[in-house]
Amino acid sequence: MLSKSLLIPTIILSSLSTYTFADNEKNFYIGADYYGVTNTDSNRVAEQELGPGYAINLGYSYKLAERWSIDGELEYANYGSTDKLNLDGDNPSAYGLDGSSLSLNLKPTYRLKSNGLYLSALFGFGHYNFNSSYYDYTNFLGAYTNDKGVGYSVGFETGYEFDQVIASLGYKQAYVNLNDIELSALYLGLAYRF
């Protein structure tokens, strides 16, 4: 017999499976997004631009009503990197920064009409990783840090659903508890339903 802690998840998963087989739609998808420039800002470092970057996501779309669905997705994002070289003045130096994240996202989606256009909101929670390096050419001193923290993201997306291919354009803003880092980016995406 199932324990009480497993009973509710088992009922939810069985109802999702039954619904999926009943509507005979392709609800799983895999996709990729392109980030041109990701802006970063924190209380430790002045605003930086990372890029180009990319994201890979695997998701499941659950139909709530005729035009409404909610998507759950796992996303890995690499926001790109930046390298700055300062040879002016008395203190020549070099600085580098790159960032990535692994997030769970929820995307409530509304389909405007049966023509394939849709609008989505995005809410995510994840683990963020930032690597930074600094080198002072005058004193021959360098430093490398690897900072990790949790954060959340919000955003919106619009796009067009073809039969099995989804094209999207979106905006995402993330807030990370690590030195109060904020990320913001526009992205273009393609996904395939299966």
C-alpha positions as CSV (number, residue, x, y, z in Angstrom):
1,M,0.0,0.0,0.0
2,L,1.2,3.5,-0.8
3,S,2.2,5.7,2.1
4,K,0.2,9.0,2.6
5,S,3.2,11.0,1.4
6,L,3.2,9.3,-2.0
7,L,-0.5,9.2,-2.5
8,I,-1.1,12.8,-3.6
9,P,1.8,12.9,-6.1
10,T,0.7,9.5,-7.5
11,I,-2.9,10.8,-8.0
12,I,-1.6,14.0,-9.7
13,L,0.7,12.1,-12.0
14,S,-2.0,9.6,-13.0
15,S,-4.4,12.4,-13.8
16,L,-1.8,14.2,-15.9
17,S,-1.1,11.0,-17.7
18,T,-4.7,10.2,-18.3
19,Y,-5.3,13.7,-19.6
20,T,-2.3,13.6,-21.9
21,F,-3.5,10.3,-23.5
22,A,-7.1,11.5,-23.7
23,D,-6.3,14.7,-25.7
24,N,-3.6,13.0,-27.8
25,E,-1.5,16.1,-28.1
26,K,2.3,16.5,-28.0
27,N,2.9,18.0,-24.6
28,F,6.6,17.6,-24.1
29,Y,9.0,20.0,-25.7
30,I,12.7,20.7,-26.0
31,G,14.0,24.1,-27.0
32,A,16.9,26.5,-27.3
33,D,17.1,30.3,-26.7
34,Y,19.7,32.8,-27.9
35,Y,20.6,35.7,-25.6
36,G,22.3,38.5,-27.5
37,V,23.4,40.7,-24.5
38,T,22.6,40.1,-20.8
39,N,22.9,43.1,-18.6
40,T,24.2,42.5,-15.0
41,D,24.2,44.9,-12.1
42,S,25.2,44.3,-8.5
43,N,26.3,46.1,-5.4
44,R,29.9,44.8,-5.8
45,V,30.6,45.5,-9.5
46,A,29.4,48.2,-11.9
47,E,26.9,47.3,-14.6
48,Q,28.4,44.8,-17.1
49,E,27.2,43.3,-20.4
50,L,27.6,39.6,-20.9
51,G,27.0,37.8,-24.2
52,P,26.3,36.2,-26.4
53,G,24.6,33.4,-24.4
54,Y,22.2,30.6,-24.8
55,A,19.7,28.4,-22.9
56,I,18.4,24.9,-23.3
57,N,15.1,23.9,-21.9
58,L,13.0,20.7,-21.5
59,G,9.4,21.2,-20.7
60,Y,5.9,19.9,-20.4
61,S,2.7,21.8,-21.3
62,Y,-0.5,21.0,-19.4
63,K,-3.7,22.2,-21.0
64,L,-6.0,23.9,-18.4
65,A,-8.8,25.1,-20.7
66,E,-9.3,25.6,-24.5
67,R,-6.9,28.6,-24.7
68,W,-5.0,28.3,-21.3
69,S,-2.1,26.0,-20.4
70,I,0.7,26.0,-17.9
71,D,4.2,24.9,-18.8
72,G,6.7,23.5,-16.4
73,E,10.3,23.5,-17.6
74,L,13.9,22.8,-16.6
75,E,16.3,25.3,-18.1
76,Y,20.1,25.6,-18.2
77,A,21.2,29.1,-19.3
78,N,24.7,30.3,-20.1
79,Y,24.6,34.1,-20.2
80,G,28.0,34.5,-22.0
81,S,31.0,36.4,-20.8
82,T,32.8,39.7,-20.8
83,D,36.4,40.6,-20.7
84,K,37.6,44.2,-20.1
85,L,41.2,45.4,-20.5
86,N,42.2,48.8,-19.0
87,L,45.6,50.0,-20.1
88,D,45.0,53.7,-19.4
89,G,46.4,55.5,-16.4
90,D,48.8,54.3,-13.7
91,N,47.0,51.0,-12.9
92,P,46.5,48.8,-16.0
93,S,44.2,45.9,-15.2
94,A,42.0,43.2,-16.8
95,Y,38.6,41.9,-15.6
96,G,36.5,39.0,-16.7
97,L,33.0,37.8,-15.8
98,D,30.7,34.9,-16.9
99,G,27.5,33.5,-15.6
100,S,25.1,30.5,-15.8
101,S,22.0,29.1,-14.1
102,L,19.9,26.0,-13.7
103,S,16.2,26.9,-13.1
104,L,12.8,25.5,-12.8
105,N,10.2,27.7,-14.6
106,L,6.4,27.9,-14.7
107,K,4.9,29.6,-17.7
108,P,1.1,30.3,-17.7
109,T,0.2,30.6,-21.4
110,Y,-2.8,32.2,-23.2
111,R,-3.5,31.4,-26.8
112,L,-5.0,34.4,-28.5
113,K,-6.9,32.5,-31.3
114,S,-6.6,29.2,-33.0
115,N,-4.0,30.8,-35.4
116,G,-1.0,29.9,-33.2
117,L,-0.2,33.2,-31.4
118,Y,0.3,33.1,-27.7
119,L,1.4,35.1,-24.7
120,S,3.2,33.7,-21.6
121,A,4.3,35.0,-18.2
122,L,7.4,33.4,-16.7
123,F,8.2,32.7,-13.1
124,G,11.4,30.8,-12.2
125,F,13.5,29.7,-9.3
126,G,17.1,28.5,-9.7
127,H,20.8,28.2,-8.8
128,Y,23.1,30.8,-10.3
129,N,26.9,30.6,-10.8
130,F,29.2,33.5,-11.5
131,N,33.0,33.4,-12.2
132,S,35.0,36.6,-12.1
133,S,38.7,37.3,-12.5
134,Y,40.8,40.4,-12.0
135,Y,44.5,41.0,-12.7
136,D,46.5,44.1,-11.7
137,Y,49.4,44.5,-14.2
138,T,51.2,47.1,-12.1
139,N,51.5,44.9,-8.9
140,F,51.3,41.5,-10.7
141,L,48.4,40.5,-8.5
142,G,45.4,38.5,-9.6
143,A,42.2,37.1,-8.1
144,Y,39.6,34.6,-9.2
145,T,36.2,34.0,-7.5
146,N,33.4,31.6,-8.1
147,D,30.2,32.8,-6.5
148,K,27.0,30.7,-6.3
149,G,23.6,31.6,-5.1
150,V,19.9,31.1,-5.5
151,G,17.6,33.5,-7.2
152,Y,14.3,33.9,-9.0
153,S,13.3,35.2,-12.4
154,V,10.2,36.9,-13.9
155,G,9.4,37.7,-17.5
156,F,7.1,37.4,-20.5
157,E,7.2,35.7,-23.8
158,T,5.2,35.9,-27.0
159,G,5.4,33.6,-30.0
160,Y,3.8,31.5,-32.6
161,E,3.1,27.8,-32.4
162,F,3.3,25.9,-35.7
163,D,2.3,22.2,-35.7
164,Q,5.3,20.9,-33.7
165,V,7.7,23.9,-33.8
166,I,7.4,27.0,-31.5
167,A,9.1,30.3,-32.3
168,S,9.4,32.8,-29.4
169,L,10.6,36.2,-28.4
170,G,10.9,37.0,-24.7
171,Y,12.3,39.2,-21.9
172,K,13.6,37.8,-18.6
173,Q,14.8,39.6,-15.4
174,A,16.5,37.6,-12.7
175,Y,17.4,38.6,-9.1
176,V,20.1,36.6,-7.3
177,N,20.8,36.9,-3.5
178,L,24.5,36.8,-4.2
179,N,25.7,40.4,-3.9
180,D,22.2,41.5,-5.0
181,I,22.9,40.7,-8.7
182,E,20.3,41.5,-11.3
183,L,20.2,40.1,-14.8
184,S,18.1,41.2,-17.7
185,A,17.9,39.9,-21.2
186,L,15.9,39.7,-24.4
187,Y,15.9,36.2,-26.1
188,L,14.9,34.5,-29.2
189,G,13.8,30.8,-29.0
190,L,12.9,27.7,-31.0
191,A,11.3,24.6,-29.5
192,Y,10.1,21.3,-30.8
193,R,7.1,19.4,-29.4
194,F,7.1,15.6,-29.1
